[in-house]
């Protein structure tokens, strides 16, 4: 008799779902405007840490045969311009990097949340790729003006003294249309870069996560960010070289604009050294992008974690 009662109760519980595994609690979502703020702060922190390496990378890519190595470039820069030479263009870069990183990190986060299953917390790999590519596309509205101003400033010392310009003069000379010179090549670089790093970063974080708590340590986040960004930076270097060539002063007169400019510039780079010419500056580029994104992504995650804890109180 008692066993029948137990069976009846058990069946009723099963029907009502009492014995089913409860769904995973939904994660607290941070509002878009706060994601933008945290992304901006994360980008500023990362940029200030690695800007000298970025200056060396730009000098190597923007000049042909002037430097034999990154070390040669750094020594020459230090001797001729001092420490300040490594930070030329930082002001303009920070003005640009604030919205750029804000858009990039926030866009990826928002789109990932949209595709994430609310019950399991899982997201499919093709949705991760879509989120990353979309973030890369969205960021170009801020990236292109920032990059072209930064490149022009970093190349100033290679010009005769009479032809050198201040940041304001560079901005004034470019104008709105000039600030978006080379946009197509920037898109060709940033979309592939972002669709590589964001999915890779997310999955590396899972691999480094604690098996019991599911949390990833500070070092795990940093290594994940540096590795994913380094791989993405190396893969996108050919387009970065192309973009740099199309955005230096005088490039429009030399190559024109649009698809024909990309074609001419590509042929020009190839004639200088074949495939190797497209990877000129790859070491300093990886040296720039890898720690920049590693630091920025860690700063982004820390800020998000703090916000979520405050929102749960």
N, C-alpha and C positions, 0 to 999 in steps of 0.2 A: 504494500500500500504506500509506504513512505517513498519507495523508489519511483512509483508512478507519479507521485506528487512532485518529486524532484525533477523528473523528466518533463512534466508539464510546465513547471516554472522555468526550466532551462530553455524549453522551446519558445515560451513566451518572451523570455529575455532576448533570445536570438532574433525573433521577429521584430522586436522593438529596437534592436541594434545596441542593447546594453553591453554585449560582449564584444562589439566591434572596436577596433583600435581607434581611439579618438584622433581626429585630424590634427595635423601639426599646427600649433598656434601661429596665427598670422603675425609676421614681423612688422614692427612699427615702421611706418613709411615717413620719410623726411620730406617736407614740402619742397617743391621745385626751387623756390627762391633761396632756401637755405642750402640746397645742393649747389646752387650757383656760387654762393658765398664761400662754401668750403672748398669748391674746386678752384676758385680764384686764389684763395690763401695758399692752397697746396701748390699751385703753379708758381707763385711768387717765391715760396721757400725753395723749391727745386731749382728754379732758374738762377737765383742768387748764388747757389752753391756751385753751379757748374759753368757759369758764363765764360770764364777764361778759356776753358777747353773748347767751347763753341766758337770763340773768336779764332782760335788756331784752325779749327775745322774749316771755317769760312775762308780764311786766307789761303789754305791749301787748295780748296776747290775753285776759288775765284781767280787764282793766278797760275800760270803755266811755266814750269821750270824755274821759278823763283826760289823755292825751298826744296831741299832734298829729303826732309823728314819733318814730322811734328816737333821733334826736339830742336831742330835747326830753326824752325819757324818761331818757337817759343823764345829761344835765345836771342834771335834777331829782334823780336818784338820788345823784349825786356830791355835790351841794350839801347834801342832807338827811342822807345816811348815810355819806358818805365812800367810800373804796376798798372797805372791808369790806362795804358794801352790795351790791356786785357779786358777792360770794362767799357770800351767805347761802344755806344749803342745800347747800353744796359737800360737807360731811362726809357727809351722808345720801346725796347723789348718788354719791359715790365708793364708799360701802358697797354701793349698788345697782348701779353701773355695772360693778363688778368681775365679778360673776356674769353680768350682762346681756351685756357684750361677750364674755366668755369663752364663753357659750352660743351667741351669735349667730355669731361668727366660726368657732368650732370646729365647730358643727353644719353650717354651709354647707360648710366644708372637707371634713368627713367624708362628707357626702352626695354632694358632687361627686366625691370619690375613688371612691365606690361605683359611680357611673354612668360614670366615665371608662374608655374602652377601654384596657386595659393594654398593648396592642401599638402603638397609634398615639398614645396620649396625648390623644386627642380626646374631646370630650363634646358631645352634641347640645343645641341651644338649649332644647328643652322640658325636658330634664333639668336644665339650669342654672336654669331658672325654678322647677322643683320644689324644688331644693336651696335657693334663696333664700327661697321662700315658707315652707318647712319651718323654716328658721332663724328667720324672723320669728315664726312660731307658737311655737316653743320658747322664745324669749327673753322672752315676755310674763310668764312665771312670775316673772322677776326685774324686768322693766321696770315693771310696774304699781305695785308698792309703792314703788319708787324714785321714779317720776314723781310720784305723788300727794303724797309727803312733800316732795319738792323744790318742787312747785308751792305747797303750803301755806306753806312757809318763805319762798319768794320773794314771797308776797303779804302777809306779816305786817305790814310797815310801813304798809300801806294801812288797817289796822284801828286802832281807838282803842287807846291804850297799855295800858289795863286788860285788853283782850281778846287781846293778843299772847301767843304761846306759844313755848316753846323746842322744839328738835327732839324731845327726849324726851317732852315733853308732847303734841306732835302725834302721835307714834308711839303713845303710850299711849291717846290719845283715839280714834284710828282703830281699833286692834285689828286682828286678822287679817282679818276680813270687810271692814272699812273700807279696808284696804290694797288690796283688789281691787275697789274701787268704780270703775266705768267700764271694766272689763276688755273688754267687747264693743267699745267704741270704740277701745281700744288695739289690739286685734286687727285691727280694720278699718283702722287706720293702719299698723301694723308689717308685716303680711303683704304688702300691695301695695308698700310701701316697699322691703322686702327683695327681693321678686321682680324689682324694677326695678334696684336698685343692683348686686347681685352679678353677674348676667349681663352687665350693661353694663360694670362694672369689669373683668371678665375679658377681654372682647372689646376694650376700649380698651387694656388692657395689651398684648394681641397686636398691635394696630395701632401702638403705640409701641415695640414690641420691635425690637432690632437684627436686620437681615435675615440677618446672618452667624452670630451667636452665639445668637440667639433670646432673649437676655436683655433685660429692661426696666430702664432706668436708674432711679435714685432719683427724678429729676424726672418721668420717665414714669409711675412708680407713683403719685407724689403728684398729678399732673394727672389721671390716670385715676380715682383715688379721689375727688378733689374734684368733678370733672365729674359722675360717676355719682351721687354722694351729693347734689349740688346739684339735679340733675334729679329724683331720687327724692323729695327733700324738698319741692320745689315742687309736685309732683304730689300728695303726701300731705298738704299743708297744710290743706285743708278738714277732714280727719279729725283733724288735730292740734288745730285750733281747737275742734272739737266735744269732743274728749277733755279739753282743758284746762277747758272750761266745766263739764263733768260731774265734774271732780275738785277744783274749788275748794270752799272751805268753804261749806256751805249749799246746795250743788247738789242733794243728795239730797232735801232738804225741798222744793226748788223743782220738780224734775223727776221725782222718784220714782226707779225703777230699771228695769233691763231694757230691752226694745225700746221701750217707751212713753217712757222717759226720752230715748232717742236721737231719737225722733220729735218730742217736745216741744221739745227743745233745738235741733234742726235748724230747726224752724219759728220759734223765738225768734231765732236768728241771722239767718235769712232776712229777718225783719221789720225787723231793724236796718239792712239795707243791701243786700239781695239777694245775688247771687253774690260781690260785693266783700267782704262781711262774712266770708265763709268763707276769704278770703285775707288777712285782717288778720294782720300780723306775718310775712308770707311772706318779706320781705327779711331781717329778722334771723334767721328760721328757717333759710333757706338759708345765711345767714352763719354760723350755728352748726353745722349738720349737715355742710355741705360741707367745711370744714377739719377738723372733728372726725373724720369718717370718712376723709378724705384722710390725716391724720396717723396715725390708728389703723391703717388698712390698710397704710401704709408700715411702721409699727413691727411689725406682724404679719408682713409678708413678710420684713423684715430678720431678725427672730428665727428664723423658720422656716428661712431660708437658712443662718444660722449653725449651727442645730441639725443640718441635713442634712449640712453639711460635717464636723461633729464625728462624726456617725454613720457617715460613709463612711470615716473614718480607721481 
